[in-house]
Amino acid sequence: MNEDLIAKYNVPTPRYTSYPPANYFHDQFTNEDFEKAVIASNETQPQNLSFYIHIPFCRHLCHYCGCNSYPMAKDEVIAAYIEALKKEIRKVLPLLDKNRKISQIHYGGGSPSSIPLHYLKEINELLLSQFSCTDAPEIAIECHPGYLDENNWMELIKAGFNRCSIGVQDFNEKVLKGVNRRPSLLNMETIFGLLRAHGVSINLDFIYGLPYQTVQSFEETLQKAVSLKPDRLVTFSYAHVPWVNKAMLILEKNGLPSPQEKSGMYDAAKRILTSNGYQSVGLDHFVLPDDDLNKALQSGQLHRNFQGYCTRKTTGQVYAFGVTAISQLSMAYSQNTKNIPEYIQKMNDGEFSIIKGYTLNKEEQIAKEVITTLMCNNRLNWKELSSHIGVDEADIKHAISYSEDSLAEFAKDGIITYSPEEIKITPEGFLFVRNVAASFDPLMKGNTKLYSKPV
């Protein structure tokens, strides 16, 4: 990677897992606003239903984590939390059109695999009893392999999960110890054998940019990963945001790799994975050629929500349940309280627990489509986008911060190629797609909010 490009473009920039980013949500968004948004979502696209379940508990808190996670609670608190989750689900589902179909259920955290697993089966059964499903819906869970034995993996299979994202993060135990993460209880070959025998798709998740990682050590981790042949590999760039999680300051003491070293890790990952038959998808995913994500990318149909990349077929509006959970509807976002006792009490009182959210105006809905399309597909065809959202090309450009000067600057630096019809991110500019997206964002003018850096 050109060090001049890193110096120029490695500046704090939104990740754009949502538009607007979550730090724009405000506390004037009320429970009533949420209920109205849910009802209105029945008349907007996409029509498929995606459900997100947030399990906040972890047996140990990793120092690098930027998620909404909490130390493991007592059994009675977990039981009360799950009962509150069910009450929230039962409060939302009657607001949804029964003719809509489930295309995705996703569990995140925290470590959703850290609690008694029968609870997850009960929640799946509750959701699936209320709606029919699309063909091959994705029922996915993020798993911490440090605490799962063979019986636990079998419980997940019996609960109906057909995709497991296994949070390996690194195979190097020195790295894991430095970030307070426990290595896998079982060897990966055993886990793969169990899941493969029951037709479960497997993601392996890794993080680069952690203390004690080097380009060579990360190469060794990925060589081991490709030998297992998972369906998807994800290589997340560590986002250093100590104002979100003060434990990240511990990582500073242990020593974080430089941006140049991180760039080398990403380059090594891409070289190893693509030479072993994986296709690069989005910012951080690598998939096999026949994977639906790759097919969606090739046809310009790749999408993303807070849970990660997905196809437009799988993607639905996301109805999220649990403490801190964020619902992602076509015209609004809403987030639940971060306080577990408060969440439980609100559910017991028959109330929603919204603490903040955001309603998008027409221009912001257009900007959302522009930025999401570019971030997911590494290209932006104005005619295709116009057809997809039913807005004239001129009106699209008027709604965003469209600047020929900015595009010319990116092109001069080799970040993009562009014509009046289309913008494409170059292979050299791939790490800086966030910068290009930000150039279209009207909200970035005079912005003083805090973000992580691309590299």
VOGU-3710 file (C-alpha; in Angstrom, 3 decimals, decimal comma):
1> mnedliakyn> 0,000/0,000/0,000  1,269/3,441/-0,994  2,349/5,178/2,213  1,401/8,578/0,774  -2,180/7,343/0,343  -2,226/6,085/3,931  -0,950/9,433/5,182  -3,576/11,328/3,166  -6,660/9,167/3,620  -6,153/7,417/6,963
11> vptprytsyp> -8,292/9,950/8,802  -11,299/9,376/11,099  -14,195/8,370/8,866  -17,598/6,748/9,494  -17,805/2,983/8,944  -21,254/3,431/7,396  -22,724/0,231/8,783  -25,766/2,481/8,871  -26,669/5,821/7,371  -26,676/8,099/9,201
21> panyfhdqft> -24,139/6,525/11,572  -25,377/5,548/15,024  -23,792/8,594/16,684  -26,505/10,704/15,009  -29,292/8,955/16,907  -31,007/11,288/19,408  -33,147/10,934/22,511  -36,130/12,835/21,076  -37,090/9,604/19,290  -39,766/8,025/21,513
31> nedfekavia> -41,530/4,704/22,062  -44,475/6,144/20,104  -42,181/7,064/17,203  -40,889/3,512/17,158  -44,363/1,972/17,101  -45,404/4,258/14,232  -42,208/3,364/12,319  -42,863/-0,361/12,754  -46,411/-0,045/11,436  -45,234/2,112/8,503
41> snetqpqnls> -42,535/-0,440/7,672  -45,234/-2,826/6,449  -45,718/-0,542/3,428  -42,056/0,000/2,544  -39,246/-2,059/1,055  -37,744/-4,518/1,626  -40,746/-6,595/2,640  -38,773/-9,507/4,103  -38,396/-9,698/7,876  -34,999/-9,795/9,554
51> fyihipfcrh> -34,881/-10,302/13,302  -31,879/-9,467/15,470  -31,569/-10,836/19,010  -29,023/-9,217/21,332  -27,574/-11,379/24,085  -25,289/-8,989/25,981  -23,497/-11,377/28,340  -19,861/-12,530/28,107  -17,939/-14,819/30,424  -14,883/-12,617/29,906
61> lchycgcnsy> -14,758/-9,160/28,329  -12,152/-8,874/25,574  -10,113/-5,682/25,688  -10,636/-4,921/21,982  -14,426/-5,149/22,009  -16,482/-2,183/20,834  -19,781/-4,062/21,157  -22,429/-3,597/23,830  -21,267/-6,379/26,145  -21,663/-7,012/29,875
71> pmakdeviaa> -20,126/-9,462/32,366  -21,972/-12,744/32,827  -24,975/-12,368/35,138  -26,497/-14,760/37,665  -28,846/-17,461/36,410  -31,940/-15,645/37,670  -30,946/-12,441/35,842  -30,410/-14,344/32,593  -33,797/-16,036/32,994  -35,457/-12,659/33,625
81> yiealkkeir> -33,668/-11,158/30,621  -34,855/-13,924/28,280  -38,414/-13,557/29,552  -38,190/-9,812/28,865  -36,926/-10,558/25,343  -39,958/-12,742/24,693  -42,282/-10,029/25,981  -40,697/-7,495/23,627  -41,048/-9,900/20,701  -44,706/-10,532/21,546
91> kvlplldknr> -45,285/-6,771/21,702  -43,775/-6,085/18,257  -44,990/-9,053/16,204  -48,694/-8,054/16,195  -47,682/-4,784/14,507  -46,234/-6,665/11,521  -48,146/-7,837/8,469  -48,589/-11,618/8,786  -48,095/-12,030/5,031  -44,468/-10,950/5,312
101> kisqihyggg> -41,825/-13,658/5,458  -38,746/-14,220/7,597  -35,519/-14,196/5,607  -33,021/-13,805/8,466  -32,656/-14,337/12,211  -29,332/-13,266/13,697  -28,005/-13,494/17,259  -25,217/-11,182/18,361  -23,795/-9,803/21,551  -21,971/-10,061/23,776
111> spssiplhyl> -21,552/-13,782/23,323  -24,973/-15,276/22,560  -23,506/-18,772/22,923  -22,512/-18,001/26,535  -25,965/-18,512/28,081  -27,908/-21,789/28,470  -28,603/-22,675/24,859  -32,167/-23,903/25,358  -33,158/-20,238/25,642  -32,061/-19,635/22,047
121> keinelllsq> -34,145/-22,565/20,821  -37,188/-21,139/22,589  -36,748/-17,729/20,937  -36,299/-19,269/17,482  -39,448/-21,329/17,947  -41,389/-18,232/19,028  -40,390/-16,253/15,930  -40,808/-19,112/13,468  -44,257/-19,951/14,831  -45,605/-16,536/13,834
131> fsctdapeia> -44,482/-16,158/10,210  -43,646/-18,308/7,218  -40,122/-18,118/5,805  -38,539/-17,386/2,465  -36,720/-20,222/0,733  -33,581/-21,034/2,756  -33,790/-18,351/5,467  -30,535/-17,640/7,285  -30,651/-18,429/11,009  -27,259/-17,347/12,283
141> iechpgylde> -25,409/-16,967/15,563  -22,092/-15,474/16,625  -20,206/-18,090/18,678  -17,347/-17,835/21,143  -15,570/-21,204/20,736  -13,744/-20,875/24,056  -16,677/-22,271/26,039  -18,468/-24,700/23,712  -18,030/-28,464/23,975  -19,444/-31,078/21,575
151> nnwmelikag> -22,817/-31,188/23,341  -23,102/-27,405/23,118  -22,458/-27,380/19,375  -25,105/-30,070/18,952  -27,554/-27,956/20,965  -27,032/-25,078/18,536  -27,735/-27,389/15,615  -30,923/-28,678/17,268  -32,000/-25,088/17,958  -32,217/-24,574/14,191
161> fnrcsigvqd> -29,108/-22,541/13,440  -27,836/-23,039/9,887  -24,912/-20,595/10,020  -22,338/-20,204/12,798  -19,897/-17,295/12,858  -17,024/-18,507/15,003  -15,062/-15,711/16,678  -11,522/-17,043/16,426  -9,915/-13,565/16,148  -6,420/-15,133/15,990
171> fnekvlkgvn> -4,918/-18,610/16,353  -1,850/-17,161/18,090  -2,308/-17,692/21,831  0,037/-14,828/22,746  -2,211/-12,452/20,832  -5,334/-13,899/22,475  -3,839/-13,607/25,945  -2,858/-9,995/25,254  -6,473/-9,087/24,456  -8,041/-11,229/27,234
181> rrpsllnmet> -9,673/-13,767/24,932  -9,845/-17,490/25,605  -8,798/-19,855/22,772  -11,149/-22,498/21,396  -12,103/-25,293/23,806  -12,163/-27,856/20,974  -9,830/-28,001/18,022  -11,294/-26,452/14,907  -11,239/-29,707/12,968  -13,648/-31,257/15,484
191> ifgllrahgv> -15,981/-28,257/15,357  -15,989/-28,252/11,564  -16,746/-31,961/11,492  -19,768/-31,548/13,755  -21,213/-28,572/11,887  -20,504/-29,894/8,386  -22,195/-33,212/9,205  -25,435/-31,298/9,802  -25,222/-28,894/6,866  -24,343/-25,804/8,906
201> sinldfiygl> -22,480/-23,038/7,061  -19,364/-21,773/8,827  -17,857/-18,305/9,071  -14,494/-17,735/10,737  -13,964/-14,232/12,126  -10,537/-12,655/12,633  -9,263/-9,259/13,751  -6,057/-7,618/12,541  -4,297/-4,716/14,191  -4,070/-6,223/17,698
211> pyqtvqsfee> -1,029/-6,172/20,026  1,650/-8,784/19,286  0,354/-9,369/15,766  2,819/-9,127/12,927  2,365/-9,629/9,208  4,076/-13,007/9,546  1,986/-14,169/12,520  -1,252/-13,104/10,826  -0,195/-14,956/7,682  0,261/-18,105/9,782
221> tlqkavslkp> -3,219/-17,678/11,275  -4,813/-17,319/7,849  -2,903/-20,264/6,396  -4,417/-22,396/9,133  -7,827/-20,870/8,467  -7,848/-21,662/4,735  -6,757/-25,236/5,452  -10,123/-25,644/7,210  -11,992/-24,320/4,147  -14,741/-22,323/5,904
231> drlvtfsyah> -17,555/-20,966/3,761  -16,657/-17,404/4,650  -13,738/-15,665/6,351  -14,013/-12,211/7,826  -10,946/-10,087/8,573  -12,060/-7,133/10,664  -9,779/-4,160/11,046  -9,441/-3,432/14,766  -11,150/-0,107/15,460  -9,367/1,715/18,265
241> vpwvnkamli> -12,087/3,744/20,002  -11,065/4,001/23,682  -13,776/6,628/24,251  -16,233/3,739/23,681  -14,356/1,083/25,687  -11,677/2,242/28,131  -10,218/-1,283/28,237  -8,775/-0,492/24,821  -6,234/1,676/26,628  -4,682/-1,583/27,871
251> leknglpspq> -3,966/-2,456/24,254  -2,108/0,821/23,832  0,192/-0,238/26,667  0,761/-3,608/25,012  1,594/-1,831/21,754  -0,615/-1,520/18,686  0,726/-2,162/15,175  1,319/0,903/13,016  -1,055/1,745/10,138  1,614/0,464/7,743
261> eksgmydaak> 1,782/-2,868/9,609  -2,000/-3,133/9,591  -2,031/-2,440/5,877  0,540/-5,217/5,444  -1,694/-7,623/7,371  -4,652/-6,780/5,155  -2,550/-7,198/2,008  -1,266/-10,557/3,257  -4,784/-11,700/4,091  -6,086/-10,760/0,666
271> riltsngyqs> -3,156/-12,440/-1,086  -3,487/-15,688/0,891  -7,252/-15,901/0,665  -7,588/-15,033/-3,016  -4,774/-17,429/-3,941  -6,768/-20,146/-2,157  -9,906/-19,526/-4,174  -11,739/-16,997/-2,010  -13,377/-13,918/-3,507  -13,135/-10,540/-1,796
281> vgldhfvlpd> -16,537/-9,136/-0,846  -16,995/-5,731/0,721  -14,551/-4,293/3,225  -13,709/-7,439/5,115  -15,409/-10,610/3,799  -13,880/-13,403/1,733  -16,166/-16,081/0,325  -16,041/-19,053/-2,011  -16,998/-18,350/-5,657  -20,421/-20,005/-5,472
291> ddlnkalqsg> -21,393/-18,143/-2,285  -24,541/-16,020/-2,503  -22,564/-12,969/-1,354  -20,199/-13,241/-4,313  -23,092/-13,715/-6,722  -24,781/-10,644/-5,248  -21,575/-8,609/-5,576  -21,168/-9,572/-9,235  -24,735/-8,475/-9,979  -24,553/-5,305/-7,863
301> qlhrnfqgyc> -27,091/-6,696/-5,366  -24,902/-6,843/-2,245  -26,317/-5,171/0,840  -25,310/-4,618/4,463  -26,903/-4,083/7,837  -25,451/-3,935/11,367  -25,130/-7,730/11,297  -22,866/-7,740/8,230  -23,063/-8,285/4,489  -26,080/-10,018/2,990
311> trkttgqvya> -27,898/-10,289/-0,308  -30,921/-8,164/-1,084  -32,874/-11,434/-1,085  -31,827/-12,192/2,493  -31,910/-8,613/3,714  -35,091/-7,452/5,344  -35,926/-4,527/7,511  -34,375/-5,433/10,853  -36,529/-5,672/13,972  -34,135/-5,875/16,902
321> fgvtaisqls> -34,827/-7,184/20,395  -32,867/-6,944/23,615  -30,822/-4,421/25,521  -28,986/-1,914/23,226  -30,489/-3,597/20,127  -30,905/-1,360/17,063  -33,863/-1,779/14,723  -33,112/-0,771/11,131  -36,273/0,148/9,262  -36,440/1,754/5,850
331> maysqntkni> -37,241/5,194/7,238  -36,049/5,016/10,839  -33,585/3,578/13,349  -34,283/2,972/17,012  -32,135/1,714/19,881  -33,182/0,132/23,160  -31,857/1,141/26,558  -28,358/0,016/27,515  -29,401/-0,709/31,105  -30,322/-4,371/31,662
341> peyiqkmndg> -32,485/-3,874/34,821  -34,273/-0,970/33,146  -34,904/-3,063/30,027  -36,355/-5,913/32,071  -38,556/-3,524/34,065  -39,851/-1,775/30,931  -40,793/-5,109/29,372  -42,511/-6,227/32,589  -44,470/-2,954/32,538  -45,583/-3,596/28,953
351> efsiikgytl> -43,614/-0,671/27,511  -40,987/-0,358/24,815  -37,528/0,669/26,035  -36,397/3,040/23,277  -33,755/5,530/24,400  -32,850/7,050/21,039  -33,369/6,787/17,328  -33,484/8,674/14,063  -36,098/9,330/11,380  -34,651/9,833/7,905
361> nkeeqiakev> -36,007/12,572/5,675  -36,308/12,028/1,912  -32,813/13,354/1,135  -31,252/11,175/3,828  -33,046/8,113/2,470  -31,453/8,847/-0,911  -28,004/9,380/0,643  -28,444/6,091/2,505  -28,991/4,224/-0,791  -26,020/5,942/-2,471
371> ittlmcnnrl> -23,588/5,237/0,357  -24,802/1,693/1,036  -24,594/0,768/-2,652  -21,055/2,114/-2,977  -19,841/0,600/0,292  -21,220/-2,836/-0,540  -20,567/-3,169/-4,255  -17,469/-0,973/-4,763  -19,230/0,715/-7,645  -22,085/3,096/-8,192
381> nwkelsshig> -24,054/3,149/-11,443  -26,355/6,154/-11,397  -28,878/4,687/-13,861  -29,140/1,400/-11,943  -29,573/3,212/-8,633  -32,184/5,533/-10,134  -34,171/2,527/-11,344  -33,843/0,762/-7,983  -35,105/3,624/-5,804  -37,356/5,385/-8,333
391> vdeadikhai> -35,580/8,748/-8,163  -34,134/10,681/-11,137  -30,344/10,757/-11,401  -30,282/14,549/-11,141  -32,386/14,450/-7,992  -30,078/11,822/-6,472  -27,021/14,002/-7,044  -28,871/17,050/-5,725  -29,718/15,222/-2,479  -26,101/14,312/-1,714
401> sysedslaef> -22,783/16,147/-1,615  -21,908/15,427/-5,218  -18,662/17,112/-6,244  -16,792/16,657/-9,522  -13,726/18,156/-7,852  -13,753/15,507/-5,119  -14,169/12,716/-7,670  -11,303/14,108/-9,742  -9,084/14,156/-6,644  -9,886/10,528/-5,817
411> akdgiitysp> -9,252/9,555/-9,436  -5,920/11,383/-9,510  -4,840/9,408/-6,436  -5,923/6,110/-7,998  -8,737/5,528/-5,493  -11,495/5,436/-8,124  -12,189/5,469/-11,824  -15,291/7,334/-12,917  -17,380/8,484/-15,825  -20,727/10,319/-16,028
421> eeikitpegf> -22,411/6,890/-15,785  -20,468/5,067/-13,078  -17,943/5,221/-10,239  -15,706/2,249/-9,471  -13,343/1,728/-6,539  -9,944/0,527/-7,749  -8,115/-2,408/-6,125  -5,561/0,092/-4,788  -8,293/2,283/-3,372  -10,297/-0,474/-1,770
431> lfvrnvaasf> -9,243/0,341/1,813  -10,477/3,892/1,343  -14,015/3,275/0,113  -15,188/4,866/3,370  -13,488/8,113/2,340  -15,249/8,115/-1,023  -18,585/7,397/0,652  -17,988/10,241/3,114  -17,467/12,654/0,209  -21,135/12,092/-0,750
441> dplmkgntkl> -22,402/12,556/2,820  -24,078/15,923/3,433  -23,812/15,324/7,181  -19,998/15,377/7,029  -19,927/19,132/6,410  -18,574/20,676/9,596  -18,751/17,309/11,322  -17,039/17,080/14,723  -18,079/13,548/15,722  -15,523/10,874/16,585
451> yskpv> -14,776/7,957/14,230  -12,173/5,248/13,795  -9,617/5,377/10,971  -9,879/3,231/7,797  -6,493/1,565/8,379
//
